[in-house]
Amino acid sequence: LGAPGTGKTMLGMNFLVEGAKSNQPGIYFGFYEPPKRLIEKAAKVNLQIQPFVDKGLIEVLWQAPLEHLLDSLGEKLLNAIHRTKAQRVFIDGLEGFKTA
């Protein structure tokens, strides 16, 4: 949690990348930035996510800014965790869950 621009997204992505370096699968579950933009933004600060996405160690799930039901968001996240056997999960935007 924190104000916009404080580095929450980059901290979370770093958390996932460090886990992926140790073969720990991870999931980015976000509400604000589409995957391509998120990966490009991270690359600008020398945080290379794409190789881990390509290897299947990081899955980037983006929730488009539409109305969501809390149950469907939870189901999508839990299914991804079970499918990937994720050991690390970063939810970027708890406000997205709150809004749902």
Secondary structure, 3 states (H helix, E strand, C coil): CCCCCCCHHHHHHHHHHHHHHCCCCEEEEECCCCHHHHHHHHHHCCCCCHHHHHCCCEEEEECCCCCCCHHHHHHHHHHHHHHHCCCEEEEECHHHHHHC
